[in-house]
Amino acid sequence: MNTTRVLTTKLSSDLAEWLDETSERESVTKRQLLEVALRRMREGRIKTALAESFRRANRDPEMREMAEWGMGDYSYQLKKLGV
């Protein structure tokens, strides 16, 4: 099973030049640089979405109450453990 796909794209001259120079300077392939950049972008989007969901939950009184109950239980468990 093939776990990679071929992607053909056009880049602006300045990005292509940066990619060439960085690849050579860092001794990594262009593919590796692009994968790192795309993964970081994806992770950033995921973190942004999670942060927004926490902000929404924080504005919801029922969600806040459930979180406070959970923290109370967590505190109780820590006390039982002597922490």
Residue, then its C-alpha position, 0 to 999 in steps of 0.5 A: m500500500n502506498t502511503t504517499r501521494v504525488l503533489t504537483t504545484k506552483l510556487s511564487s519565485d520567492l518561496a521557491e528560492w527560499l525552499d531551495e536555499t533552506s533545503e540546501r542549508e539545512s541538508v533536508t529535502k524540499r519535501q521534508l520542509l514542506e511536510v514540516a510546514l504543513r504539519r505545523m499549520r495543521e497543528g496550529r489550526i487544531k489548537t485554534a479550534l480547540a481554544e475556541s471550543f474552550r472559550r465557547a464552553n467557558r461561556d456556557p453556564e452548564m459546561r462551567e458547572m460540570a467543569e467545576w464539579g470535575m475539579g472538585d472531584y479531582s481535588y478530593q481524589l488528590k486529598k485521598l492520595g495525600v498529595 
